[in-house]
């Protein structure tokens, strides 16, 4: 049985201008020990989807319209808030995008990391402090015992993100959700954080959902990839299959926009023309049609559903796209 099953998850936001259809009926599974990457450009629903899983969407204006989120068979959308607090930060943990705004600036780093240990594992303040030292050492913070009483502003960006990872892993979660945890960091620190998460994932045997807009970091990290666009899942595939044989025009465009260091494509990067659609009043047609080079009449009349195009490979497209970007109808 899958560790996490998301079924037909739909989340809207009610604004003065209208209803923003942020997530539109997404379904996927995460197995024990598996790493799933969710990719797509800003505003496609990646973060809203996982925040909905954790029920961290502010309501109002947010509204989880329908769906199920089954964690070990238990629907998190129906669990009482008190019981959910025993799951969040304990069995499911999350690393947020910006560690400077995610950490409380007026509490010490040691206090914030240790709080989850006191709440979820019942440790005393002294015991939590000792465990926090070992956690900070585990994520590579030097002289950890001397940094417990430092505040977030006394840590560098990379060290703050390491502290966030230590906090997320403090209770040995079964599932770690990483919401673009390297976005605000320079390339060298990004690589260190990715390697750290990979090592800890392998050591602890936890499942990981890694959210990113950068397909370049996914290849060596994930087992499977979900590509989102305008709140929909438009392609889902094992990671090697996705890189070798992308089947949606948007996925092809994303891969073409990733810089390459080999001689396979010594040419200028190819951008995806146009802009993402307005999610207010989103019509029930293919959302990528206005930007697609392969668009045909059917794309303007109905939104395609995910269909199987190979072992574990699904795509939502009316056109049969080949890996080179050409198509056959």
N, C-alpha and C positions, 0 to 999 in steps of 0.2 A: 504493500500500500504506500502511496506517495506520502511524504511528510507534510506537504502543503498542496492543497488543491484549490485553485481560484476558478470559480464558475460564473460566467456571465456578469462580472462585476461592472457596475455602471455608476458613475459619480458625476453629478451636476453641481454647478454653482449658480445661485440665483442673484443676479445683479440688477442695477437700475436699467441697464441697457437690454437685458434679456437673460435667458438661461444659457450658461456656458456649458457645453457638453464636453467635459474634460476627459472622461473615460467612458467608452461606449461598448460595453459587453465583452470584456476581455476574459479569456479562459486559458489557464496553463497549470502545470504541475511542477513541483520541485521534489526530487527524491533525496533520501538521506545521503549526505556527503557530496551532493552534486553542486556545481556552480553554474548558475543561470545568469546570463548577461541580458539586460534589457537596454536596447539602444534606440536612439532617435534624437532629432534636434530638439531644441528648447521649446516647451509648450506642447509636446506631443502626448503628455499624460503619464510619463514614466514615474515621476515622483508622486503625483496624485494617486496613482494606482497602488503604490506600496504604502503610502500614508493611509489609504483607505483600508488596507489589510490590517493595519495597527489601530484603526479607528482614531487617528490623530487629525482627521479633517475637522476644521472648525465648523460646527453646525449650530445656527446658520453662519455664513451663507451656503456652506457646503451641504450636500445631501447625497448619501449613498442610496441611490434609487432602488437598486435590486442587486441580487447576486448572493453567492455563498463564498465564504473563505474557510475551508476545512483544514484545520491544523490538527493532525493526528485524529481526524474524524470529527473534531469539535468545531462547530461553526462560530468563528470569532465575532461575526456580526450580530450574533444573538446572545453571546455570553454577557452576564451582568457585569457592569463596570468594575465592581469590586474584584470579581474573579479575573477580569482582564488585566488588572494591575499585577496579578501574580504571574501572568504570562509575559507581558511587556517588560523588557529589561532582564528577564530571567530565562525563559525558554526561547523567546525571540528577542534579539537585540538589534539596534540600528545605529549606524554611523551616519551622521548628517553631513551636509555639504560644507558648511563653513564652521570650523571649530571655534572661531572667535565669538560668533554669535550663539553657538550651541552651548558653550561653557558659560556658567554664571560668573561674571567678572568680579563679584564681591565675595566669592567662596574660594578657598584654596583648592588646588587640584587634588590634593590628597583627600580632602573632605568629599569632593564630588565623586571621585572614583570609589571611595569606601562606602558611600551611602547605599549603593545597590547591595553591597555585601551585608550591611546591617538590616536592610529592609527585607531582602529575599532569602538570605541564608541565616539570619538571626545571630550574626557575629557581634561580639561586643566591640566598642570603639577601638580598644587596644588590638583585638584580633583583626579587625577590618584594616587597621593601619598597617599591621605587619603583612597582611595579604596584599595590600595595595603596593607596598614596596616590591614584592615579587612580581606583580603584574606589570608595573612600570619597567622593571628590569627585563621582563619577557618581551616587551615591545621596543626595547632598545633605547630607553632613556638613561643616560649615564648618571652615576651618583644619585640613584633614585631616592635613597633614604633622605638625602639632603634637599630634595625638591618637593617633598610632600606639602610643605607650608608655603610654597610659592603660589602666586596667583596666575591666572591665565596670561595676563599681559607680560609676565616675566618669561614665558615660553616662546620660542620661535613658532612659526606656522606649522612646520613639520612636527615639532615636539608636541604642539597642541593636538594635532591630528593623532599622534601616537597615544596621547593621553585619552582621547576619545575612543580609540580602539581598545585600550586597556579597560575602560569603563564598560564598553560593549561586551567584552569577553569575560568580565569579572565573575559571572555566574555560570560559565560554561554553557552557552546557549546551544540549542539544536539548530537554530537558523539565525544567520547574520545577514542583515540587510544593509548594504553599503550604498548610500545615495550620493553618487559622484564625489567620493571622499577625497579625490586628488585634484579637483577642479581649481582650487585657489593656490595650488602649490607649484613651484618650479619643476622642471622636467626631471632633474636629478632626484628630488625628494619624492616626486610621483613614483618613480621606479622603485625607490626604497619602500614606500608604503605598499605598493602592489606586491612586491616580493615578500614583505612581512605578512600580509594577509594570506598569501598562498601558503607560506610556511606554517602559519598558525592553523589554517584550514586543514592542512594535511596532518598536523600533529594532534589536533583536537577532534577531527572527523566530523566537523559541522558542515551543514549546507550553507551556501552563500547565494544571495541575489545581489548582483553588482549592476548598478544603474550608471550609464554613461552615455555621452553623446559621441564618444571617440571610439570608432571601430578599431583603431590602431592598437589599443591596449587589450582588446578582447581575445585575440588569437591565442596567446599563451596563458590565459587566465580561466576561460570558461569552458564548460562541456557543451552547453547548448546556448543558442542566441535567439532572442525574440526581438524583432524590429517593430517599433511602433510609429504610427503616423496619425495625427489628428484624433488621438484617443482610441484608435483601432490597432490590433495586432495585424500587420500586413504580411509578415513572414516569420516562420519559426523553423529552426533547423539545428542539427548538430554543427558545432563551430567549424569544423574542417569542411563540411559540405557547403556551408554558407559561403566561405571564401572561395571554394573551388567552383561553385555552381549557383551563384545568386539568381533568383528567379523573379524578383519583383523589380520594376524599373527604379524605384526609390532606393532599394538596397544596392543595385548596380551603381547608382549615382553616389551613394555614401562611400562605397569602396573606391570609386574613381577619385574621390576627393581626399583620400588618405595618401600622404607622401610615401614614396617608395625609395629605398636605398639601393635596390638592385638594378640591373640593366634591362629588366623586363619592360619597363615603361619610362624611358628617359624623355619625358615630355611634360608640358605644362599640366597642372591639375585641372580637371574639368568640373566646374561648379554646377550645382543644380539650379536651374533658372527658376525665377519666380519666388513667391512667398508662401508660407504655410497658410491654410485657410482660416477664416474667422470661425471660431468654435461656437459663436452665437448664431443660432438659426442654421446650423450645419445641415445641408440637404442630404437626402438619402441616396446619394450617388457616390461614385468613387472619389474620395477626397483628394487623391493625387492627380486626378484628370487634368486640371488646369496647368500642371507643370510637367506632364508626361509626354515624352517624345513618341510614344507608341499608342496614344489615345485613339479610340475608335467610338463609333456612335453608341455602342452598348454601355460604354463607361459613363455616359451622361444620363443614363436611364435607371441604373441600378448599381448598388454597392456590392461587389463580389464578396462571397463568403470564403473562408479558408478552405482550400482543397489540397489533397495529398498529391505531391509530385515526386515522391520518393520515400525511402525509409526514414521516418521521423521528420520529413521535410514537408512543410505546408506553406502555401502562398495564397494571398487574396488578390487575384488579378485575372482579368478576362483574357489577357494576352499571354501566350506562351513565350516567355523571355528566355533566351539562351544566355550562357555565362559571358559571352562577348558583348552582350547588350543588344544583339539582333533578335528578331522574333519570327515565329512561324504561327500562323493562325490555325 
